[in-house]
Amino acid sequence: MDGNDQAEVCGKLNNVNIAIDNITQNSYKNKLLVYGANEKPNEDLFVIVINIFNNKLSKQILKTDLVNCYRYGKKIENKTRPILVEFLHVWKRNDVFYAKSALKNSNQAIAELLTNRRYELYREARGKFKNDCWTKNGVIIFIMDKRKHFVSSFEEYNKIMERSITIAHLNIRSLLPKLVHLKSHVLTDAYDVLCLSETWLTQTISDNLISLDNYNLVRADRHGNRGGGVLLYIKKHIAYKILTVNNNIEQLWIKFKLGGIQTAVGVLYRPWNVNVDYFIDALELALSVAGQECDQLFLLGDFNIDLLKPYSSSAQKLNQVLDSFGLCQLVNSPTRITPTSETLLDLVITSSENCISSIDVLSLNHISDHELIVCTLNVKSDKKQPIYKTLVARKKAYFEQKFQVNGINNLWKDLKHLNIKNKKSDIPDHLKDVNAINSYYINSIPHIPADQDTINFYLNKTTNSDIAKLTFKAVNESTIQKILYNIKTNAQGDDGLNIKMLLMCCPLILPAITHIINACLSDGCFPECWKQALVKPLPKTASPAEYKDLRPVSVLPVMSKILERVVDEQLRDHRDNIQRLVKLELDSQKISFCDEVRNLGLTYDTSLKFTAHIKKSDVHNLNIRFKGRLTPPVHRTERFKRSFSYQITKKVRLSLRNPPKPSYGLPVYSEDLCKQYIALRPKNVDHDRFFVFYKNDKYTS
């Protein structure tokens, strides 16, 4: 047996040991170790551990919650062995484990049961990182360079200690039927970036079917014909962005920071029947884009150009391109071996040869007839530039003075002027299905029944005063002009108009706008075009991977905002007028609303006093029944048809409830309308219509 065979056997044995270790650790998920309980003859271990859990951890644990208790390890004189406790349910075990901090500064402690391999790893990491190292669910966690690291084997730990990452490539020739074998391999050899070519995927195959644990994925499938396609699996701790290049050839690029250096990693596949000259031109364009965006690049893939024949026309053309960009190709051994031929088709191209510590060519015959290429990179620590205290102090003083003088209202304007803003993130292709986005947010909201007694209470607590009736009054041009100048947002709705356009034409169109608003008030109608909202999903993170990473935002036409504010002003005036008639005491603080409320956070007593119990950060939506002529715009569902009295105890999220058709609502100043509702009582206003109010002129759907 030669050296290569011995290395292969050792690698397989190591993989088997890691798999056994994972299975064994998984069998410990219901178990804990309790340290510090003195050993006594004829002791009842169940009573001992239950007393510790109940008295010191304040957890109600019964004997029926435990399966077994016994002393763990060999008995040694003058040494107390820990008690191994096996729980009936994992959630009970976790409840006790997460409360273990209550035993701090006592002679007792609780720890997870680890396998021998993981216990040795934990001891080494604990000795190095002290209190910045702990375990959770059998995984060793430690903090290094202000970042949490999660490891379960010495291989992973040593990789972090050496500050290296691995990038691998495999021409898999159809991913879906080989996914099980790939998962098994990745489980033992955790690559930071895994590049796959010839995935043979189609758009009908969802990302969920091909996902790997602890990895994000980016894919570019071939359109039209079968075969082809490239894919990248990226470890979740890597914050990456997709690099946009031409689509003339099958390729995919991402960029991320590696040791403080902006790095591009790409995967490429060239079918054998693609013209070499056409391919070279497209490759040059892609390398130009990657070179401009990043400081170093790594390109892996199946080029279908045999570099074991360096004097062939195709090989010479490729080498000329690499030389012109200052790149080098690092793989020297065959990557596709058949009974009749050996060829070097799978390449690793880089601009930073010095940072690569090793290139390995591994055989995975049970997965593909191509070899697996593994590239290990040494990552240098970020070196801080020299800091001059005076310069830093002057910059800090400048920013503080800028913000203090102008006040909080101009804070965002100043930040924008100083070019301090978050960069916009792109939405990956697999998250651009608008129907899937809508379905996700609709199904995320549960249905919670209402309290009929509370509904009846609010319906019956009314007054019959004629003076309290509300009628909308016509407005003049000065009122409309004032509202136009007070609208700060410049968002453009479905009609293509924004506030700047209206202000530029204000002297000429002001009478027309006033006439339209007054017609809406008198006729109780609302133009259909004002109900159409532009809805755009915005990424919450730099690299959105799931639908929960998107925040849908809707923008209504600017004319709807004018009508909203006209109605709001008249409702406020009406409330002030009738407070002389209705003895109503309101709490001095503003009433806030949230999307998942406990009775909307309002306490109602005999003095008609309402008190808020919800933080301002939880402000969201409120559905109010109000009998009036006006029907302002918002997306309506059957849920919105219920009254405010019904919703006040409904405890339900009202945002994003399947808005197929815009209808009624008023997205401003919901807390004032709540007070108005209490003051007026529903029976005092003519015409049965429904409004929906949204805090701070914001509506998300």
C-alpha positions as CSV (number, residue, x, y, z in Angstrom):
1,M,0.0,0.0,0.0
2,D,1.6,3.3,-1.1
3,G,1.3,6.7,0.6
4,N,-1.7,7.8,-1.4
5,D,-3.7,4.7,-0.5
6,Q,-2.8,5.0,3.2
7,A,-3.9,8.7,3.2
8,E,-7.2,7.7,1.6
9,V,-7.8,4.9,4.1
10,C,-7.0,7.3,7.0
11,G,-9.3,9.9,5.6
12,K,-12.2,7.4,5.3
13,L,-11.6,6.1,8.9
14,N,-11.6,9.7,10.1
15,N,-14.9,10.3,8.3
16,V,-16.4,7.2,10.0
17,N,-15.2,8.3,13.4
18,I,-16.8,11.7,12.9
19,A,-20.1,10.2,11.8
20,I,-20.1,7.9,14.9
21,D,-19.3,10.9,17.1
22,N,-22.3,12.8,15.6
23,I,-24.7,9.9,16.2
24,T,-23.5,9.3,19.7
25,Q,-23.8,13.0,20.6
26,N,-27.3,13.1,19.2
27,S,-28.2,10.2,21.6
28,Y,-27.2,12.5,24.5
29,K,-29.7,15.2,23.7
30,N,-32.0,14.3,26.6
31,K,-29.1,14.1,29.2
32,L,-27.4,16.4,31.6
33,L,-24.6,16.1,34.2
34,V,-25.1,17.6,37.7
35,Y,-21.9,18.3,39.5
36,G,-21.3,19.0,43.2
37,A,-23.9,16.7,44.8
38,N,-22.1,14.8,47.6
39,E,-22.1,11.0,47.4
40,K,-23.8,9.2,50.2
41,P,-24.6,5.5,50.8
42,N,-28.1,4.5,49.8
43,E,-28.8,7.9,48.3
44,D,-31.9,8.7,46.3
45,L,-30.6,10.4,43.3
46,F,-34.1,11.4,42.0
47,V,-34.8,13.3,45.2
48,I,-31.4,15.0,45.1
49,V,-31.6,16.3,41.5
50,I,-35.3,17.3,41.8
51,N,-34.5,19.4,44.9
52,I,-31.7,21.1,43.0
53,F,-33.9,21.8,40.0
54,N,-37.0,23.0,42.0
55,N,-35.3,24.9,44.8
56,K,-32.2,26.4,43.2
57,L,-33.4,26.8,39.6
58,S,-37.1,27.5,40.3
59,K,-38.1,24.8,37.8
60,Q,-41.1,22.6,38.5
61,I,-39.6,19.1,37.7
62,L,-41.4,16.0,38.7
63,K,-40.1,12.5,39.0
64,T,-42.2,11.5,36.0
65,D,-40.2,14.0,33.9
66,L,-37.1,11.9,34.5
67,V,-36.2,8.6,33.0
68,N,-33.0,7.7,34.8
69,C,-30.5,9.0,37.3
70,Y,-27.1,7.5,38.2
71,R,-23.5,8.4,39.1
72,Y,-21.4,8.8,36.0
73,G,-17.9,7.4,35.8
74,K,-15.8,5.1,37.9
75,K,-15.9,5.5,41.7
76,I,-12.7,7.2,42.9
77,E,-11.9,7.7,46.6
78,N,-12.3,11.3,47.9
79,K,-13.8,12.4,44.6
80,T,-17.5,13.1,43.9
81,R,-18.9,11.8,40.7
82,P,-21.4,13.8,38.8
83,I,-25.0,12.6,38.4
84,L,-26.2,11.8,34.9
85,V,-29.9,12.8,34.5
86,E,-31.9,11.5,31.6
87,F,-35.1,13.5,30.9
88,L,-38.3,12.2,29.3
89,H,-38.6,15.3,27.0
90,V,-35.9,17.4,25.3
91,W,-37.7,20.6,26.1
92,K,-37.7,19.8,29.8
93,R,-33.9,19.2,29.6
94,N,-33.4,22.5,27.8
95,D,-35.5,24.4,30.3
96,V,-33.2,23.2,33.1
97,F,-30.0,23.6,31.1
98,Y,-30.8,27.3,30.2
99,A,-31.4,28.1,33.8
100,K,-28.1,26.8,35.0
101,S,-26.7,30.3,35.6
102,A,-28.7,30.4,38.8
103,L,-26.1,28.0,40.3
104,K,-23.3,30.5,39.7
105,N,-21.1,31.1,42.8
106,S,-22.4,27.8,44.4
107,N,-20.6,24.4,44.7
108,Q,-23.0,22.9,42.1
109,A,-23.1,23.1,38.4
110,I,-24.9,21.7,35.4
111,A,-23.2,20.7,32.1
112,E,-24.0,18.9,28.9
113,L,-22.9,15.3,28.4
114,L,-20.3,15.2,25.6
115,T,-18.6,12.5,23.7
116,N,-15.0,11.8,24.5
117,R,-13.8,13.6,21.3
118,R,-15.9,16.7,22.0
119,Y,-15.0,16.7,25.7
120,E,-11.3,16.8,24.8
121,L,-12.1,19.6,22.2
122,Y,-14.0,21.5,24.9
123,R,-11.2,21.3,27.4
124,E,-8.7,22.6,24.9
125,A,-10.9,25.5,23.8
126,R,-11.9,26.3,27.4
127,G,-8.2,26.4,28.4
128,K,-7.5,28.9,25.6
129,F,-10.7,31.1,25.7
130,K,-11.7,30.7,29.4
131,N,-15.2,32.2,29.9
132,D,-15.6,32.9,26.3
133,C,-16.1,29.2,25.6
134,W,-19.2,27.2,26.3
135,T,-21.4,24.4,24.9
136,K,-24.9,24.3,23.5
137,N,-26.6,21.2,22.1
138,G,-23.3,19.4,21.9
139,V,-21.6,22.1,19.9
140,I,-18.6,23.9,21.3
141,I,-18.9,27.7,21.0
142,F,-16.1,30.2,21.5
143,I,-15.5,33.9,20.8
144,M,-12.4,34.9,18.8
145,D,-11.8,38.2,17.1
146,K,-15.2,39.4,18.4
147,R,-17.0,36.6,16.5
148,K,-18.7,33.5,17.6
149,H,-17.4,30.2,16.2
150,F,-19.2,26.9,16.3
151,V,-17.2,23.7,16.1
152,S,-17.9,20.0,16.8
153,S,-14.6,18.4,15.7
154,F,-10.9,19.1,16.0
155,E,-10.7,19.5,12.2
156,E,-13.1,22.5,12.3
157,Y,-11.3,23.9,15.4
158,N,-7.9,23.7,13.9
159,K,-9.1,25.3,10.6
160,I,-10.3,28.3,12.6
161,M,-7.1,28.4,14.6
162,E,-5.0,28.4,11.5
163,R,-7.3,31.1,10.0
164,S,-7.8,29.2,6.8
165,I,-10.9,28.6,4.6
166,T,-11.5,26.0,1.9
167,I,-13.1,26.4,-1.5
168,A,-14.0,23.2,-3.4
169,H,-15.3,22.5,-6.9
170,L,-16.9,19.4,-8.4
171,N,-18.5,18.7,-11.7
172,I,-21.4,16.7,-10.3
173,R,-23.2,15.8,-13.5
174,S,-26.8,16.0,-12.1
175,L,-27.1,17.1,-8.5
176,L,-30.5,15.9,-7.4
177,P,-29.9,12.1,-7.6
178,K,-26.5,12.5,-5.9
179,L,-27.6,14.9,-3.1
180,V,-27.6,12.3,-0.4
181,H,-24.0,11.3,-1.1
182,L,-23.0,15.0,-1.3
183,K,-24.6,15.8,2.0
184,S,-22.7,12.9,3.6
185,H,-19.4,14.1,2.2
186,V,-20.0,17.8,3.2
187,L,-21.0,16.6,6.7
188,T,-17.5,15.3,7.2
189,D,-15.5,17.8,5.2
190,A,-17.2,21.1,5.8
191,Y,-16.1,23.4,3.0
192,D,-16.6,27.1,3.3
193,V,-17.6,27.6,-0.3
194,L,-18.6,24.6,-2.5
195,C,-18.8,25.2,-6.2
196,L,-20.8,22.8,-8.4
197,S,-21.0,22.7,-12.2
198,E,-23.3,20.6,-14.4
199,T,-26.1,20.6,-11.8
200,W,-28.7,19.8,-14.4
201,L,-31.4,21.7,-12.4
202,T,-34.5,23.4,-13.7
203,Q,-36.7,26.2,-12.4
204,T,-39.3,23.6,-11.3
205,I,-36.8,22.3,-8.6
206,S,-37.0,24.5,-5.5
207,D,-34.1,25.5,-3.4
208,N,-35.6,23.6,-0.4
209,L,-35.0,20.3,-2.3
210,I,-31.3,20.9,-2.7
211,S,-30.4,22.8,0.5
212,L,-27.6,21.8,2.8
213,D,-27.6,22.5,6.6
214,N,-25.6,25.7,7.6
215,Y,-25.2,26.7,4.0
216,N,-26.8,29.4,1.8
217,L,-27.1,28.6,-1.9
218,V,-27.0,30.6,-5.1
219,R,-27.7,29.0,-8.4
220,A,-27.8,29.8,-12.1
221,D,-29.7,27.1,-14.1
222,R,-29.5,26.6,-17.8
223,H,-32.6,27.9,-19.6
224,G,-34.0,26.2,-22.7
225,N,-31.9,23.0,-22.9
226,R,-31.3,20.2,-20.4
227,G,-28.0,19.8,-18.5
228,G,-25.5,22.5,-17.6
229,G,-26.1,24.9,-14.7
230,V,-23.8,26.1,-11.9
231,L,-24.4,26.5,-8.1
232,L,-22.6,27.8,-5.0
233,Y,-23.0,26.6,-1.5
234,I,-21.7,29.3,1.0
235,K,-21.4,28.8,4.7
236,K,-24.0,30.9,6.6
237,H,-21.4,32.8,8.6
238,I,-20.0,34.3,5.4
239,A,-21.6,37.6,4.5
240,Y,-21.6,37.7,0.7
241,K,-23.1,39.6,-2.2
242,I,-23.9,38.4,-5.7
243,L,-21.6,39.9,-8.3
244,T,-23.4,40.8,-11.5
245,V,-21.6,39.8,-14.7
246,N,-22.6,38.9,-18.2
247,N,-24.8,35.9,-18.9
248,N,-23.2,34.9,-22.1
249,I,-21.6,31.8,-20.5
250,E,-22.7,29.7,-17.6
251,Q,-21.1,31.3,-14.6
252,L,-21.9,32.6,-11.1
253,W,-19.9,35.1,-9.0
254,I,-20.1,36.2,-5.4
255,K,-17.9,38.6,-3.4
256,F,-17.1,38.9,0.3
257,K,-14.3,40.1,2.6
258,L,-11.6,37.7,3.3
259,G,-9.1,38.9,5.9
260,G,-10.1,42.5,5.2
261,I,-9.6,42.0,1.4
262,Q,-12.5,42.2,-1.0
263,T,-12.6,38.8,-2.6
264,A,-14.5,37.4,-5.6
265,V,-15.2,33.7,-6.0
266,G,-16.7,32.3,-9.2
267,V,-17.8,29.0,-10.6
268,L,-17.9,28.4,-14.4
269,Y,-18.9,25.7,-16.8
270,R,-18.1,25.6,-20.5
271,P,-19.9,23.0,-22.5
272,W,-17.7,21.2,-25.0
273,N,-19.7,22.4,-28.0
274,V,-19.4,26.2,-27.1
275,N,-17.0,28.0,-29.5
276,V,-13.7,28.6,-27.7
277,D,-13.3,32.2,-29.2
278,Y,-16.8,33.1,-28.0
279,F,-16.1,31.6,-24.6
280,I,-12.7,33.5,-24.3
281,D,-14.4,36.8,-25.1
282,A,-17.1,36.3,-22.4
283,L,-14.5,35.2,-19.9
284,E,-12.4,38.3,-20.5
285,L,-15.5,40.5,-19.8
286,A,-16.3,38.6,-16.6
287,L,-12.7,38.8,-15.3
288,S,-12.7,42.6,-16.0
289,V,-15.9,43.1,-13.9
290,A,-14.5,40.9,-11.1
291,G,-11.1,42.6,-11.2
292,Q,-12.7,46.1,-10.9
293,E,-15.0,45.0,-8.0
294,C,-12.5,43.1,-5.9
295,D,-8.9,43.0,-4.9
296,Q,-8.4,39.3,-5.5
297,L,-10.4,36.5,-7.3
298,F,-10.7,32.8,-7.4
299,L,-12.4,31.1,-10.3
300,L,-13.1,27.4,-10.3
301,G,-15.0,25.3,-12.8
302,D,-15.0,22.8,-15.7
303,F,-13.5,24.7,-18.7
304,N,-13.5,21.6,-21.0
305,I,-10.1,22.7,-22.2
306,D,-7.4,20.1,-21.6
307,L,-4.3,21.9,-20.1
308,L,-2.3,18.6,-20.1
309,K,-2.0,19.6,-23.8
310,P,-0.5,23.1,-23.4
311,Y,0.3,23.5,-27.1
312,S,-3.3,23.0,-28.3
313,S,-5.0,26.0,-29.8
314,S,-7.6,26.2,-27.0
315,A,-5.1,25.9,-24.2
316,Q,-2.9,28.6,-25.7
317,K,-5.8,31.0,-26.0
318,L,-6.8,30.4,-22.4
319,N,-3.3,30.9,-21.1
320,Q,-3.0,34.1,-23.0
321,V,-6.1,35.5,-21.3
322,L,-4.8,34.5,-17.9
323,D,-1.4,36.1,-18.6
324,S,-3.0,39.4,-19.7
325,F,-4.9,39.6,-16.4
326,G,-2.0,38.4,-14.2
327,L,-3.7,35.2,-13.2
328,C,-2.4,31.7,-12.7
329,Q,-3.8,28.2,-12.9
330,L,-2.9,26.0,-10.0
331,V,-4.1,22.4,-10.8
332,N,-1.4,20.2,-12.3
333,S,-2.9,16.7,-12.1
334,P,-5.7,15.1,-14.2
335,T,-9.2,15.9,-13.0
336,R,-11.1,13.4,-15.2
337,I,-9.8,9.9,-15.5
338,T,-11.4,7.2,-17.7
339,P,-10.1,3.8,-18.7
340,T,-8.8,5.4,-22.0
341,S,-7.8,8.9,-21.1
342,E,-6.6,11.4,-18.5
343,T,-7.5,15.1,-18.9
344,L,-7.1,18.3,-16.9
345,L,-10.5,20.0,-17.4
346,D,-11.3,21.3,-13.9
347,L,-9.3,24.4,-13.1
348,V,-8.5,26.8,-10.2
349,I,-7.6,30.3,-11.4
350,T,-6.5,33.0,-9.0
351,S,-4.8,36.3,-8.8
352,S,-3.4,35.6,-5.3
353,E,-1.2,32.5,-5.6
354,N,0.7,33.3,-2.4
355,C,-2.3,33.0,-0.1
356,I,-3.1,29.4,-1.2
357,S,-1.5,26.8,1.1
358,S,-2.6,23.7,-0.7
359,I,-4.5,22.3,-3.8
360,D,-5.9,18.8,-3.4
361,V,-7.4,16.6,-6.1
362,L,-9.6,14.0,-4.5
363,S,-11.5,11.1,-6.1
364,L,-15.3,10.8,-5.5
365,N,-16.1,7.9,-7.8
366,H,-19.5,7.3,-6.2
367,I,-20.6,10.8,-7.0
368,S,-18.9,11.9,-10.3
369,D,-16.4,10.9,-12.9
370,H,-14.7,14.2,-12.3
371,E,-12.2,14.7,-9.4
372,L,-13.0,17.0,-6.5
373,I,-10.7,20.1,-6.4
374,V,-10.1,21.5,-2.8
375,C,-8.3,24.8,-2.5
376,T,-7.2,25.8,1.0
377,L,-6.5,29.5,1.7
378,N,-4.6,31.1,4.5
379,V,-6.3,34.2,5.8
380,K,-4.3,37.0,7.2
381,S,-5.6,38.9,10.1
382,D,-6.9,42.4,9.5
383,K,-4.2,44.9,10.2
384,K,-5.5,48.1,11.7
385,Q,-4.2,51.2,10.0
386,P,-2.3,53.7,12.2
387,I,-4.8,55.9,14.1
388,Y,-4.1,59.5,14.8
389,K,-6.1,60.5,17.9
390,T,-6.3,64.2,17.0
391,L,-7.8,63.4,13.6
392,V,-10.4,61.0,15.1
393,A,-11.3,63.5,17.8
394,R,-11.9,66.2,15.2
395,K,-14.1,64.0,13.1
396,K,-16.1,63.0,16.2
397,A,-16.5,66.6,17.2
398,Y,-17.6,67.5,13.7
399,F,-20.4,64.8,13.6
400,E,-21.6,65.7,17.1
401,Q,-21.8,69.4,16.2
402,K,-23.6,68.6,12.9
403,F,-26.3,66.6,14.6
404,Q,-26.7,68.8,17.7
405,V,-27.1,72.1,15.8
406,N,-29.6,70.8,13.2
407,G,-31.6,68.6,15.6
408,I,-33.1,65.1,15.1
409,N,-35.4,66.2,12.3
410,N,-32.6,66.8,9.9
411,L,-30.5,63.8,11.1
412,W,-31.2,61.6,8.0
413,K,-30.7,64.5,5.7
414,D,-27.3,65.2,7.2
415,L,-26.3,61.5,7.1
416,K,-27.3,61.3,3.4
417,H,-25.3,64.5,2.7
418,L,-22.3,62.9,4.3
419,N,-22.8,59.7,2.3
420,I,-23.5,57.6,5.4
421,K,-26.1,55.2,4.3
422,N,-26.7,51.5,4.0
423,K,-26.0,50.0,0.6
424,K,-29.0,48.6,-1.2
425,S,-29.0,44.8,-1.4
426,D,-30.2,42.9,-4.4
427,I,-32.9,40.2,-4.2
428,P,-31.7,36.8,-5.5
429,D,-33.5,35.2,-8.4
430,H,-35.0,32.4,-6.2
431,L,-36.8,35.0,-4.1
432,K,-38.4,37.0,-6.9
433,D,-41.6,35.0,-7.2
434,V,-44.2,37.6,-6.1
435,N,-46.9,35.0,-5.6
436,A,-44.7,33.0,-3.3
437,I,-43.8,36.1,-1.3
438,N,-47.5,37.0,-1.0
439,S,-48.3,33.4,0.1
440,Y,-45.6,33.4,2.7
441,Y,-46.8,36.6,4.4
442,I,-50.5,35.6,4.2
443,N,-49.8,32.2,5.8
444,S,-47.6,33.7,8.6
445,I,-50.6,35.3,10.3
446,P,-52.7,33.0,12.5
447,H,-56.5,33.2,13.1
448,I,-57.5,34.0,16.6
449,P,-61.2,34.1,17.6
450,A,-62.8,37.2,19.2
451,D,-64.5,37.7,22.6
452,Q,-68.2,38.3,21.9
453,D,-68.9,39.8,25.3
454,T,-66.4,42.6,24.7
455,I,-67.9,43.2,21.3
456,N,-71.4,43.6,22.7
457,F,-70.0,45.9,25.4
458,Y,-68.7,48.4,22.9
459,L,-71.7,48.2,20.7
460,N,-74.1,49.0,23.5
461,K,-72.1,51.8,25.2
462,T,-73.3,54.6,22.9
463,T,-74.9,58.1,23.1
464,N,-77.7,59.4,21.0
465,S,-76.7,63.1,20.9
466,D,-77.5,64.8,17.6
467,I,-74.7,67.3,18.2
468,A,-72.2,64.5,18.1
469,K,-72.9,63.6,14.5
470,L,-70.1,63.9,12.0
471,T,-70.4,65.4,8.5
472,F,-67.5,66.2,6.3
473,K,-67.1,69.8,5.1
474,A,-65.8,71.2,1.9
475,V,-62.2,72.6,2.1
476,N,-60.7,75.7,0.4
477,E,-57.6,76.0,-1.7
478,S,-55.5,77.3,1.2
479,T,-56.1,74.2,3.2
480,I,-55.1,72.0,0.3
481,Q,-52.0,74.1,-0.4
482,K,-50.9,73.8,3.3
483,I,-51.3,70.0,3.2
484,L,-49.2,69.8,0.0
485,Y,-46.4,71.7,1.6
486,N,-46.5,69.5,4.7
487,I,-46.1,66.2,2.8
488,K,-42.5,65.3,3.1
489,T,-42.3,61.9,1.4
490,N,-41.4,62.1,-2.3
491,A,-42.5,58.5,-3.0
492,Q,-44.1,57.9,-6.4
493,G,-47.3,55.9,-6.5
494,D,-48.9,53.8,-9.2
495,D,-50.0,56.9,-11.1
496,G,-46.4,58.1,-11.6
497,L,-46.9,61.3,-9.7
498,N,-45.0,62.5,-6.6
499,I,-45.3,65.6,-4.4
500,K,-42.6,67.5,-6.3
501,M,-44.6,67.4,-9.5
502,L,-47.7,68.7,-7.8
503,L,-45.8,71.5,-6.1
504,M,-44.3,72.6,-9.4
505,C,-47.7,72.9,-10.9
506,C,-49.5,74.0,-7.7
507,P,-50.7,77.5,-8.8
508,L,-52.4,76.0,-11.9
509,I,-53.8,72.7,-10.6
510,L,-54.7,73.8,-7.0
511,P,-58.4,74.6,-7.9
512,A,-58.7,71.2,-9.7
513,I,-57.3,69.3,-6.7
514,T,-59.6,71.2,-4.3
515,H,-62.6,70.4,-6.5
516,I,-61.7,66.6,-6.6
517,I,-61.2,66.4,-2.8
518,N,-64.5,68.2,-2.1
519,A,-66.3,65.9,-4.6
520,C,-64.9,62.9,-2.7
521,L,-66.1,64.3,0.6
522,S,-69.6,65.2,-0.5
523,D,-70.3,62.0,-2.6
524,G,-68.5,59.5,-0.3
525,C,-66.6,58.0,-3.2
526,F,-63.0,57.2,-3.7
527,P,-61.2,56.9,-7.1
528,E,-60.2,53.4,-7.9
529,C,-56.8,54.5,-9.2
530,W,-56.0,55.9,-5.8
531,K,-56.4,52.4,-4.2
532,Q,-53.7,50.8,-6.3
533,A,-50.4,50.5,-4.3
534,L,-46.9,49.7,-5.6
535,V,-45.6,46.9,-3.4
536,K,-41.8,46.3,-3.3
537,P,-40.0,43.7,-1.2
538,L,-36.9,45.2,0.4
539,P,-34.1,43.0,1.8
540,K,-33.6,43.2,5.5
541,T,-30.1,41.7,5.3
542,A,-27.2,42.1,2.9
543,S,-27.7,38.5,1.7
544,P,-31.4,37.5,1.9
545,A,-31.8,33.7,1.7
546,E,-35.4,33.2,2.7
547,Y,-38.7,35.1,2.3
548,K,-38.6,36.1,6.0
549,D,-35.5,38.2,5.0
550,L,-37.7,40.5,2.9
551,R,-39.8,43.5,4.1
552,P,-42.7,44.3,1.7
553,V,-43.4,48.0,1.5
554,S,-46.4,49.6,-0.3
555,V,-46.7,53.1,-1.7
556,L,-50.1,54.7,-2.4
557,P,-50.6,57.6,-4.8
558,V,-49.9,61.1,-3.5
559,M,-53.5,62.2,-4.0
560,S,-54.6,59.6,-1.5
561,K,-52.4,61.2,1.1
562,I,-54.0,64.6,0.5
563,L,-57.5,63.2,1.1
564,E,-56.2,61.3,4.2
565,R,-55.0,64.5,5.8
566,V,-58.1,66.4,5.0
567,V,-60.2,63.8,6.7
568,D,-57.8,63.6,9.6
569,E,-58.0,67.3,10.3
570,Q,-61.8,67.3,10.2
571,L,-61.9,64.3,12.6
572,R,-59.5,66.0,15.0
573,D,-61.7,69.2,15.0
574,H,-64.8,67.2,15.5
575,R,-63.3,65.3,18.4
576,D,-62.3,68.6,20.1
577,N,-65.8,70.0,19.7
578,I,-67.7,67.0,21.1
579,Q,-65.4,66.5,24.1
580,R,-67.6,69.1,25.9
581,L,-70.5,66.7,25.5
582,V,-68.8,63.5,26.4
583,K,-67.0,63.2,29.7
584,L,-63.9,61.4,28.6
585,E,-60.6,61.3,30.4
586,L,-57.6,60.3,28.2
587,D,-54.3,59.4,29.5
588,S,-51.6,62.0,28.9
589,Q,-49.4,59.6,27.0
590,K,-50.2,58.7,23.3
591,I,-52.0,55.4,22.8
592,S,-49.8,53.0,20.8
593,F,-50.9,50.0,18.8
594,C,-49.0,46.8,17.8
595,D,-49.6,44.0,15.3
596,E,-49.9,41.2,18.0
597,V,-51.7,42.9,20.8
598,R,-53.0,41.8,24.2
599,N,-56.4,43.5,24.1
600,L,-54.7,46.2,22.0
601,G,-52.9,47.2,25.2
602,L,-55.9,49.2,26.5
603,T,-57.5,49.0,29.9
604,Y,-61.1,50.3,30.1
605,D,-62.6,51.2,33.5
606,T,-65.8,53.0,34.8
607,S,-64.2,56.4,34.4
608,L,-63.8,55.9,30.7
609,K,-60.1,56.2,31.0
610,F,-57.9,54.4,28.5
611,T,-54.3,53.5,29.4
612,A,-51.7,52.1,27.0
613,H,-49.5,49.1,28.0
614,I,-47.6,48.7,24.7
615,K,-44.1,50.0,23.8
616,K,-43.9,52.6,21.0
617,S,-41.6,50.3,19.1
618,D,-44.5,47.9,18.6
619,V,-46.6,50.4,16.7
620,H,-48.5,48.7,13.8
621,N,-52.0,48.4,12.5
622,L,-55.5,48.9,13.9
623,N,-58.8,48.1,12.3
624,I,-61.6,50.6,13.3
625,R,-65.3,50.5,12.4
626,F,-66.5,54.0,11.7
627,K,-69.9,54.9,10.1
628,G,-69.2,57.6,7.6
629,R,-69.5,58.4,3.9
630,L,-65.8,58.4,3.0
631,T,-64.1,55.2,2.0
632,P,-60.4,55.9,1.8
633,P,-57.9,53.4,0.2
634,V,-56.3,50.4,1.7
635,H,-56.2,46.7,0.9
636,R,-59.3,45.1,2.4
637,T,-60.0,41.5,3.4
638,E,-63.0,39.8,5.0
639,R,-61.2,40.2,8.3
640,F,-61.2,44.0,7.8
641,K,-65.0,43.9,7.5
642,R,-65.3,43.4,11.3
643,S,-65.8,46.4,13.6
644,F,-63.4,48.2,15.8
645,S,-65.4,46.8,18.7
646,Y,-64.8,43.3,17.4
647,Q,-61.1,43.9,16.7
648,I,-60.3,45.5,20.1
649,T,-60.4,42.0,21.7
650,K,-59.5,40.1,18.6
651,K,-55.8,40.0,19.4
652,V,-54.9,39.5,15.8
653,R,-52.3,40.8,13.3
654,L,-54.0,42.9,10.7
655,S,-51.1,43.5,8.4
656,L,-50.8,41.6,5.1
657,R,-54.0,39.6,4.9
658,N,-54.1,38.5,1.3
659,P,-54.7,41.8,-0.5
660,P,-56.0,40.8,-3.9
661,K,-58.0,44.0,-4.4
662,P,-57.6,47.4,-2.8
663,S,-60.7,48.8,-1.0
664,Y,-61.2,50.9,2.1
665,G,-59.0,52.4,4.7
666,L,-57.1,55.5,6.0
667,P,-53.4,55.0,6.8
668,V,-52.8,57.9,9.2
669,Y,-52.9,58.8,12.9
670,S,-54.7,55.7,14.2
671,E,-54.4,56.7,17.9
672,D,-56.4,59.9,17.4
673,L,-59.1,58.0,15.5
674,C,-59.3,55.5,18.4
675,K,-59.9,58.4,20.8
676,Q,-62.4,59.8,18.3
677,Y,-64.3,56.5,18.2
678,I,-64.6,56.4,22.0
679,A,-65.8,60.0,22.0
680,L,-68.4,59.6,19.3
681,R,-69.7,56.1,19.7
682,P,-70.6,54.2,16.5
683,K,-74.3,55.1,16.4
684,N,-73.7,58.8,16.1
685,V,-72.3,58.8,12.6
686,D,-74.3,58.3,9.4
687,H,-73.6,55.6,6.8
688,D,-72.1,52.2,7.5
689,R,-68.5,52.2,6.1
690,F,-65.3,50.7,7.4
691,F,-61.9,52.5,7.8
692,V,-58.5,50.9,8.5
693,F,-55.9,53.2,10.1
694,Y,-52.1,52.8,10.0
695,K,-49.6,54.5,12.3
696,N,-47.3,57.2,11.0
697,D,-48.6,57.2,7.4
698,K,-46.9,53.8,6.9
699,Y,-48.7,50.8,5.4
700,T,-46.9,47.5,4.6
701,S,-48.5,44.7,2.7
